[in-house]
Amino acid sequence: MERFSAVERALRGAAPDTLPDVLREQLRARYAATGGELLMGDYSMTRLQPIGGPPGTAPLPMHSGPAGRAFGAQEAQTVLTTSPALAEVYLPVTVHGDRLGVLSVTLPVERYSEEIRDELQEVAEALGHQIVVAERHTDRYVRARRADRLTLAAEIQWELLPGRSHSHPVFDLGAQLEPAYSIHGDNFDWTTSDGRLTLTVTNGMGEGIEAALLTSLAVNALRNARRAGLDLVGQANLADQALYGQHRGERHVSALLLRFTLADGQAEVVDAGSPRMWRLREGRVEPVELEAQLPLGMFEDTVYAVQRFQVDPGDRLVFVSDGVYDADSLLGERFSDRALTRALTRSRLLPPSQVPYAVLREVADHRGEADAEDDAMVVCLDWHGPQDGAGRAEPTTS
């Protein structure tokens, strides 16, 4: 472990934009590595983009090959070659469930062992934590994720996000936006504090920069209210007032606001628009019917009400924007509730971090070569606990 401690100290002391270079030097000095490369997941979740490797290094597929398996399964993968005799080790780089990418390390076979692999996994975890901190001070890692240029609207939206996946002892979360490089109105946000998970799913009306700015105002108003200690109704009211005060009802934001109590699975929801919620329980997929209320910012002094329901251990909740179920094929056929049910059933064995990509790929296959008329969002929540046999209840209005 002395080697790992030395590498960790070197990463902590490195300048923010030099982490891959410092790591490569440390791997060579401490583990006799002949190669060390950081691959970061791109915005569309299709490629692992190389950073700091040899010039001309090509990206790797995210859903195949040893690097893709390491990213998808979140387990180290090792490939042994005989000529030359090398061990290529691919290790997931993840922070609190947010999957950043993969660390690729090449070693002489005689220097490889399971103990070394486990030690290198700790190196990958330390690297992930340092990248999260370093991103406050450098654009190197943000730029590395981009296979294409983002539109300005997409830039605004991605900067608002808390991440694309998150792990907690009580739950796991995963989310994705499409088209990744030109989204404009869809967004999601989550936070865990004071024994509660708060999750919001928003969809600003319009297109391009106007939709992005509208959603940005809504997300920040909701955060401001949440951080002031307001309940869900208070959060909805403050965001509603902020949007109406700015646009006088001409523009509005559809939103689904949820708050889960970690100790017992009690959930509260305010349904203020088009994002919809589906539940997978004991193999059955069904929509969760909620009392639809007015979108945020549509009228002055809108009164919102909270509904309550129970989340059981083993439940999966999936939230989708209208860009999913309104997607049209070349023949004008909508991606119906039935198609969404099939997609959620097919992806039931995948972890939440992979479900949004799987569902959005089915939407893309349905659409074919037809241009998307709206951006689309999928958020997946798996609830693991508590294991106290809490009863179930359908949503009720209060």
C-alpha positions in Angstrom: 0.0 0.0 0.0 3.0 2.3 0.2 2.9 2.5 -3.6 -0.8 3.6 -3.6 -0.1 6.2 -0.8 2.7 7.6 -2.9 0.5 7.9 -6.0 -2.3 9.4 -4.0 0.0 12.1 -2.5 1.3 12.9 -6.0 -2.2 13.3 -7.3 -3.2 15.6 -4.4 -0.2 17.8 -5.0 -0.6 17.9 -8.8 -1.8 21.0 -10.7 -5.4 20.5 -11.7 -4.7 20.2 -15.4 -1.8 17.8 -15.0 -3.5 14.8 -13.3 -3.2 12.3 -16.2 0.4 13.2 -16.8 1.4 13.0 -13.1 -0.5 9.7 -12.8 1.3 8.2 -15.9 4.6 9.1 -14.4 3.7 7.5 -11.0 2.4 4.3 -12.6 5.6 4.0 -14.5 7.7 4.6 -11.4 5.7 2.6 -8.8 4.2 -0.2 -10.9 6.6 -0.5 -13.9 3.6 0.4 -16.1 4.4 0.8 -19.8 1.2 2.7 -20.4 -1.5 4.6 -18.5 -4.4 6.4 -20.0 -7.5 8.1 -18.7 -10.6 7.6 -20.9 -13.6 9.8 -20.1 -17.3 9.1 -21.0 -18.6 11.5 -23.6 -21.9 13.4 -23.3 -23.8 11.0 -25.5 -22.7 8.0 -23.4 -21.4 6.2 -26.5 -17.6 6.7 -26.4 -14.7 6.7 -24.0 -12.6 9.7 -25.0 -8.8 9.5 -24.4 -7.1 12.2 -22.4 -3.4 12.6 -22.0 -2.5 9.5 -24.0 -0.3 9.3 -27.1 -1.3 11.7 -30.0 -3.8 10.2 -32.3 -5.3 7.8 -29.8 -8.8 6.8 -30.9 -11.8 6.8 -28.6 -13.1 3.4 -27.5 -16.7 2.2 -27.6 -18.5 2.5 -24.3 -20.7 -0.5 -24.6 -18.3 -3.2 -25.9 -14.7 -4.3 -25.5 -12.8 -4.6 -22.2 -12.9 -0.8 -21.5 -16.7 -0.7 -22.2 -17.3 -3.7 -19.9 -15.3 -2.1 -17.1 -17.4 1.0 -17.5 -20.8 -0.8 -17.8 -20.2 -3.5 -15.1 -18.2 -1.2 -12.9 -15.6 -3.9 -12.4 -12.0 -4.2 -13.4 -11.3 -6.1 -16.6 -7.9 -7.6 -17.5 -6.6 -8.7 -20.9 -3.4 -10.8 -21.1 -1.3 -10.8 -24.3 1.5 -13.2 -25.1 3.5 -11.3 -27.7 4.6 -9.1 -26.0 3.7 -10.5 -22.6 1.6 -7.7 -21.1 -1.4 -7.3 -18.8 -3.9 -4.6 -19.9 -6.1 -3.6 -17.0 -9.2 -1.4 -17.4 -10.6 0.1 -14.2 -13.8 2.1 -13.7 -13.3 5.7 -12.5 -16.3 6.5 -10.5 -17.2 9.0 -7.6 -20.3 8.2 -5.5 -21.8 6.3 -8.3 -21.2 9.1 -10.9 -19.3 7.2 -13.7 -16.6 9.4 -15.1 -14.7 7.0 -17.3 -12.1 4.3 -17.3 -8.4 4.1 -16.4 -6.3 1.9 -18.7 -3.0 0.6 -17.3 -0.5 -1.7 -19.2 1.9 -3.8 -17.2 4.5 -6.5 -17.9 2.7 -9.8 -17.1 5.3 -10.7 -14.4 4.4 -7.5 -12.5 0.6 -8.2 -12.6 -1.4 -9.9 -9.8 -4.9 -9.7 -8.4 -3.4 -7.7 -5.5 -1.9 -5.2 -8.0 -5.3 -5.0 -9.8 -7.1 -4.2 -6.6 -4.5 -1.6 -5.7 -4.8 0.0 -9.1 -8.6 0.2 -8.6 -7.9 2.3 -5.5 -5.7 4.5 -7.7 -8.6 4.9 -10.1 -10.9 5.9 -7.3 -8.4 8.4 -6.0 -8.0 9.8 -9.5 -11.8 10.2 -9.8 -12.0 12.3 -6.6 -9.2 14.5 -7.8 -10.8 15.1 -11.2 -14.1 16.2 -9.5 -12.1 18.8 -7.5 -9.9 19.8 -10.4 -12.8 20.5 -12.7 -13.4 23.7 -10.7 -10.1 25.0 -12.0 -9.6 23.6 -15.5 -11.6 22.9 -18.6 -9.3 20.0 -19.6 -11.6 17.2 -18.4 -14.8 18.9 -19.6 -13.4 19.3 -23.0 -12.2 15.7 -23.1 -15.8 14.5 -22.8 -16.8 16.3 -26.0 -16.8 14.2 -29.1 -18.6 17.2 -30.9 -19.1 20.8 -30.1 -22.0 21.6 -27.8 -24.6 24.2 -28.7 -24.8 27.1 -26.3 -28.2 25.9 -25.0 -26.6 22.4 -24.3 -23.7 24.1 -22.5 -26.1 25.8 -20.1 -28.1 22.6 -19.5 -25.1 20.4 -18.8 -23.6 22.9 -16.4 -26.8 22.7 -14.3 -26.7 19.0 -13.8 -25.6 17.3 -10.5 -24.1 14.4 -12.5 -25.5 11.5 -14.6 -25.6 8.8 -11.9 -25.4 8.5 -8.1 -25.1 5.7 -5.6 -26.4 5.8 -2.0 -27.0 2.9 0.4 -30.8 3.5 0.1 -31.1 4.2 -3.6 -29.3 4.4 -7.0 -30.0 7.0 -9.7 -29.2 7.3 -13.4 -30.2 9.9 -16.0 -29.5 11.0 -19.5 -30.4 13.8 -21.9 -30.7 13.5 -25.7 -29.6 14.8 -28.2 -26.7 15.2 -25.8 -24.9 17.9 -27.8 -27.9 20.1 -28.7 -30.4 19.8 -25.8 -32.3 22.9 -24.8 -35.2 22.6 -22.3 -35.0 19.3 -20.4 -33.2 19.0 -17.1 -33.0 17.1 -13.9 -31.6 17.8 -10.4 -31.1 15.8 -7.2 -29.7 16.2 -3.7 -29.6 14.2 -0.5 -29.6 16.0 2.8 -31.4 15.9 6.2 -32.5 12.3 5.6 -34.3 13.1 2.4 -33.7 12.7 -1.3 -35.1 15.6 -3.4 -35.5 15.0 -7.1 -36.8 17.4 -9.7 -37.4 16.8 -13.4 -38.0 19.9 -15.5 -38.9 20.8 -19.1 -38.8 24.4 -20.2 -41.0 25.3 -23.2 -39.6 26.5 -26.4 -36.3 25.8 -28.2 -32.7 26.7 -28.2 -31.2 29.3 -25.9 -34.6 30.7 -24.8 -35.6 27.2 -23.5 -32.2 26.8 -21.8 -32.4 30.1 -20.0 -35.9 29.5 -18.9 -35.0 26.1 -17.5 -31.9 27.6 -15.8 -34.1 30.1 -14.0 -36.5 27.4 -12.9 -33.7 25.1 -11.6 -31.9 27.8 -9.7 -35.2 29.1 -8.2 -36.0 25.5 -7.0 -32.5 25.2 -5.6 -32.8 28.5 -3.8 -36.1 27.5 -2.2 -34.8 24.1 -1.3 -31.6 25.5 0.3 -33.8 27.9 2.3 -35.5 24.9 3.9 -38.8 25.2 2.1 -41.0 22.2 1.5 -42.1 21.0 -1.9 -45.1 23.3 -2.1 -42.8 26.2 -1.1 -40.3 25.3 -3.7 -43.0 25.1 -6.4 -44.4 28.5 -5.3 -41.1 30.3 -5.3 -40.2 28.9 -8.7 -43.6 29.8 -10.1 -43.4 33.3 -8.8 -39.8 33.8 -10.2 -40.9 32.5 -13.7 -44.1 34.5 -13.7 -42.3 37.7 -12.5 -39.8 37.3 -15.4 -42.1 36.3 -18.2 -45.6 37.3 -17.1 -47.1 33.9 -18.1 -45.8 34.0 -21.7 -43.3 31.2 -20.9 -43.6 28.3 -18.4 -41.8 25.2 -17.2 -43.3 21.7 -16.7 -41.9 20.1 -13.6 -42.1 17.0 -11.4 -40.9 17.7 -7.9 -40.4 14.8 -5.5 -39.0 14.3 -2.0 -38.3 10.9 -0.5 -37.8 10.1 3.2 -34.8 7.8 3.4 -35.8 6.2 6.7 -39.2 4.8 5.6 -39.7 5.3 1.8 -42.5 7.9 2.3 -42.6 10.1 -0.8 -44.2 13.5 -1.7 -44.7 14.8 -5.2 -45.9 17.9 -6.9 -46.9 17.3 -10.5 -46.7 20.6 -12.3 -46.6 19.6 -16.0 -45.7 17.0 -18.6 -42.8 14.9 -17.1 -44.3 11.5 -16.2 -43.5 8.8 -13.7 -43.6 5.0 -14.2 -43.1 2.3 -11.7 -41.6 -1.2 -12.1 -42.7 -3.3 -9.1 -42.5 -7.1 -8.9 -42.0 -7.3 -12.7 -45.0 -5.2 -13.6 -44.6 -1.8 -15.4 -47.3 0.7 -14.9 -47.7 4.5 -15.0 -48.2 6.3 -11.7 -51.2 8.5 -12.1 -50.8 11.9 -10.4 -53.0 14.9 -10.1 -51.9 17.2 -12.9 -51.4 20.8 -11.8 -50.4 24.0 -13.7 -46.8 24.3 -15.0 -44.6 26.7 -13.2 -44.9 30.3 -14.3 -48.1 30.0 -16.2 -50.3 32.2 -13.9 -49.7 34.5 -11.0 -50.2 33.0 -7.5 -50.9 29.4 -8.5 -51.7 27.2 -5.6 -49.9 23.8 -5.5 -50.8 20.7 -3.5 -48.6 17.8 -2.6 -49.5 14.1 -3.0 -48.0 11.3 -1.0 -47.2 7.7 -1.9 -45.0 4.8 -0.6 -41.9 3.5 -2.2 -41.1 -0.1 -1.4 -37.7 -1.8 -1.4 -37.2 -3.2 -4.9 -39.2 -0.5 -6.6 -37.9 1.2 -9.7 -39.3 4.6 -10.7 -38.6 6.0 -14.1 -39.3 9.6 -15.1 -39.6 10.6 -18.8 -40.1 13.9 -20.6 -42.5 14.4 -23.5 -39.7 14.1 -25.9 -39.8 10.3 -25.2 -43.5 9.4 -25.6 -44.1 12.0 -28.3 -41.3 10.8 -30.5 -42.6 10.1 -34.1 -41.3 7.6 -36.6 -40.9 8.3 -40.3 -44.5 7.1 -40.7 -45.8 9.4 -38.0 -46.3 6.8 -35.4 -45.8 7.9 -31.8 -43.5 6.1 -29.3 -46.5 5.0 -27.3 -47.0 4.0 -23.7 -46.9 0.4 -24.9 -43.5 0.9 -26.5 -42.3 2.6 -23.4 -43.6 -0.3 -21.3 -41.6 -2.8 -23.5 -38.5 -0.7 -23.2 -38.7 -0.6 -19.4 -39.4 -4.3 -19.3 -36.4 -5.1 -21.5 -34.1 -2.9 -19.4 -35.3 -4.2 -16.0 -32.1 -6.1 -15.3 -29.8 -3.2 -16.0 -28.6 -0.9 -13.3 -30.2 2.6 -13.1 -27.1 4.2 -14.7 -27.6 2.2 -17.9 -31.4 2.3 -18.1 -31.8 5.8 -19.6 -29.3 5.0 -22.4 -31.2 1.8 -23.2 -34.6 3.5 -23.3 -33.3 6.4 -25.3 -31.7 4.0 -27.8 -35.1 2.4 -28.3 -36.6 5.8 -28.9 -33.9 6.6 -31.5 -34.6 3.2 -33.2 -38.3 4.0 -33.3 -37.6 7.4 -34.8 -35.2 6.1 -37.4 -33.8 8.8 -39.7 -36.5 11.2 -38.7 -35.3 14.3 -37.0 -36.1 14.7 -33.3 -38.7 17.4 -32.8 -37.9 17.7 -29.1 -35.1 16.8 -26.7 -35.7 13.8 -24.4 -34.9 12.9 -20.9 -35.0 9.7 -18.8 -34.3 9.4 -15.1 -34.2 6.1 -13.3 -34.4 5.6 -9.5 -34.0 2.2 -7.8 -35.1 2.1 -4.2 -33.2 -0.5 -2.0 -34.4 0.2 1.5 -35.3 0.4 4.2 -36.2 -3.3 4.7 -39.0 -2.8 7.2 -42.0 -4.0 5.2 -43.6 -0.5 5.0 -47.1 -0.6 3.5 -48.0 0.6 0.1 -50.3 3.5 -0.6 -51.5 5.1 -3.8 -51.1 8.9 -4.3 -53.5 11.0 -2.3 -54.0 14.8 -2.4 -53.5 16.9 0.6 
